[in-house]
Amino acid sequence: SSAVEAALHKYRPVRATRRAQVEERVHQLLQQPTLKSINKLPLVDVIKQFADHHEVKIIVDPLWLEDETPDLNQPVTADLGDLTLGAAFDFMLNPFGMSYIVRDEEIRITSLQRAARYQYERAYALPPLLKGEEQKFIDALTTKITPDKWWLSGGEYAASANEGWLT
């Protein structure tokens, strides 16, 4: 019903803002220096070591596991020097066709394809001068910023505004 949709839409900015704050902590962890080297450890053990070292939850994307069976026992040897956790993940996972995303309070290991398709939801408070002009703002946003990726029905990217919030 439209009343339920309106109630859910009103909730999105608060939920998205809370999620963004939680995910920001994980993004900060990805900027920290990590382990110096890995020597012939199965990828699954490397993931556990990173999780323990940075005190962050790291999982393998359950949706990816439903579709594919990635080999997490592949041995990893890497001299990581002064790399950050995020750079180390990029360096180690990419050759295996893997990447990572940040979702809620965790890092999810997934395929390169799934990571490229992952959408982040964010909420931003709109300046008061845009009150009543939300749709014009969204129209400008979706036609000026990578317009080939904005789909009217919420395809790759979508934007909406409600009560002074852009989601």
HUWOQUI-V887720 format. One record per pair of residues at least 6 apart in sequence whose ideal C-beta (glycine too) atoms are under 8 Angstrom apart, sorted by the first residue. I is the first residue (numbers start at 1). J is the second residue. Records with the same first field share a line. If there is no record, write none. Layout:
I = J, J
//
This chain:
9 = 160, 162
10 = 162, 163
12 = 121, 123, 160, 162, 165, 167
13 = 123, 162, 163, 165, 167
14 = 123
16 = 121, 122, 123, 167
17 = 123
19 = 104, 121
20 = 122, 123
22 = 104, 105
23 = 102, 103, 104, 105, 120
25 = 105
26 = 56, 102, 105, 106, 107
27 = 102
29 = 54, 56, 85
30 = 84, 85, 86, 89, 102, 107
31 = 84, 85, 86
32 = 54, 84, 85
33 = 82, 83, 84, 85
34 = 50, 53, 54, 80, 83, 84, 85, 88
35 = 49, 50, 53, 80, 88
36 = 79, 80, 81
37 = 78, 79, 80
38 = 46, 49, 76, 77, 78, 80, 92
39 = 77
40 = 75, 76, 77
41 = 49, 75, 76, 77
42 = 72, 73, 74, 75, 76
43 = 71, 72, 73, 74, 75, 76, 92, 96
44 = 72, 73
46 = 76, 92
47 = 58, 60, 72, 109
48 = 58
50 = 56, 58, 85, 88, 89
51 = 57, 58
54 = 85
56 = 105, 106, 107
57 = 105, 106, 107
58 = 106, 107, 108, 109
59 = 106, 107, 108, 109
60 = 70, 72, 108, 109, 110
61 = 101, 108, 109, 110, 111, 114
63 = 110, 114
64 = 70, 110, 111, 114
68 = 111
70 = 96, 98, 111
71 = 96
74 = 96
76 = 92
78 = 88, 91, 92
80 = 88, 91
83 = 91
89 = 99, 100, 107
90 = 99
93 = 99, 100, 109
94 = 112
97 = 111, 112
98 = 109, 110, 111, 112
99 = 109, 110, 111, 112, 114, 115, 116
100 = 107, 108, 109, 110, 115
101 = 107, 108, 110, 114, 115, 118
102 = 108
103 = 118
110 = 118
117 = 156
119 = 156, 157
121 = 167
122 = 167
123 = 165, 166, 167
124 = 165, 166, 167
125 = 164, 165, 166
126 = 134, 137, 161, 164, 165, 166
128 = 164
130 = 137
131 = 164
134 = 161, 162, 166
135 = 161
137 = 161, 166
138 = 159, 160, 161, 166
141 = 159
142 = 150, 157, 159
143 = 150
146 = 157
149 = 155, 156, 157
150 = 156, 157, 158, 159
151 = 157, 158
159 = 166, 167
160 = 166, 167
161 = 167
//
